[in-house]
Amino acid sequence: MNLEAKKKALSFVKTEKISCVNYASLSAAAQNLGYTIIDYTRGINNENVATLISEFRLEELVKQTNGFIFSSGDYRLIFINKDLSGRERLIVLAHEIGHIVCKHIHSGQGTGFNVQDEYEANEFTHYLLNPPFSERMKTWAAKHKKALISFFIALVLAAGSISAAFTIKKQNSYYGEYYITSTGAKYHKKDCVFVKNKDNARRLTKEEFDSGAYAPCEMCLPDGRQ
């Protein structure tokens, strides 16, 4: 495990603000680094690409490799074989960006990196395309930040509505402002001596009143229910 390559790969994603690592996002990042991607084929290339290959004598590289970097003067180019599959092109691009980020590039170099450079670029590619789960979660959260905020706001509002509905339902389940005790058979006003400051006193529910199990207190309700 190359921890330095891992650190550089994760830092690269953060610096370039890449929310999803794919060919398009890496192409944009390469442009931000000052490089132009050149699609070539080992067969017949269009006039502009063919001119570049001929001008810088890159014919052998085109025949032997699926991707390489060329840097000379104002030219900073990443060549990628366009006949590769989508996944293969992504891997090649990630690898070449690894060389750039790890500072392996020298003027005029198209290939020929030493073993250590190739190893580091491979490690960079691995961590760029296979970030740790924690980093993937951070990336996902950053990408869906607005949606997450909206979700949590909706969740808070829903919780408030449920709480309010529960409170209303609970209030509607009581019968007036009458109280009973767990051992008594009478219902009383709140300030009645038989329930005031009693630990076992609670409000009378509609269900309990309708059951007929409780009668009005003769002291606080001498005329019956009020």
Residue, then its C-alpha position, 0 to 999 in steps of 0.5 A: m500500500n502506497l499511503e502517499a499515493k492514496k493521500k494524493a488521490l483523495s486530495f486530488v478529488k477534493t481539490e478538483k471538487i469531483s463529485c463522481v469519478n468518471y471519464a468526463s470529470l477526469s477529462a475536465a480535471a485534466q484540462n484544469l491541470g493544463y493538459t489537452i486530451i488527444d484521442y488517437t487510433r493505431g490505424i488512420n488518424n484525422e489530419n490534426v492528430a496525425t500531424l501531432i504524432s508526426e511532428f513530435r515523432l510519436e509513431e512508436l508510442v502510438k503503436q506500442t501503448n494505449g496512453f501516454i503523456f507528451s509535454s514540450g514547450d506549450y504542448r501538454l498532451i495526454f494521448i489515449n487510444k480511442d479504440l479502448s472500451g469506456r472502462e479501459r479509457l477511464i483507467v488509462l486517463a486516471h493513470e496518466i493523471g497519476h503521473i501528473v499529480c505525482k510530478h513524474i512529468h519531464s519535458g518531452q517525455g512520452t513514456g519511459f517512467n521508471v518502475q517506482d513512478e509506474y507503481e505510484a501511478n498505479e496506486f494513485t489510479h486504484y485509490l482514485l477509482n476505488p476510494p474508501f467507503s467513508e470518502r464515497m459517503k462524503t462525496w455522495a453527501a456533497k453531491h446530494k447536499k441540497a436534497l439532504i437538506s430538503f429531506f431533513i427539513a421535511l422530516v422535521l416538519a413531518a415530526g412536528s405534524i405528527s407530534a401536533a396530531f398526537t397532542i390534539k388526539k390526546q386532548n380530544s380523548y379527555y372528557g372536560e377537566y375532570y380527574i380521577t384516581s386509580t383507586g376511586a370511583k368518582y370524578h372530580k374538578k382539578d382543585c378538588v381535595f380528593v385529587k389535588n396533589k395526588d400522585n395517582a390522579r389523572r384526567l378522565t377520558k371520554e371512554e371512561f366517562d361513557s363507560g358509566a364506571y365513574a360518578p360525579c364527586e358530591m363535594c366538588l360536583p354536588d349538582g352532578r356534572q358541570 
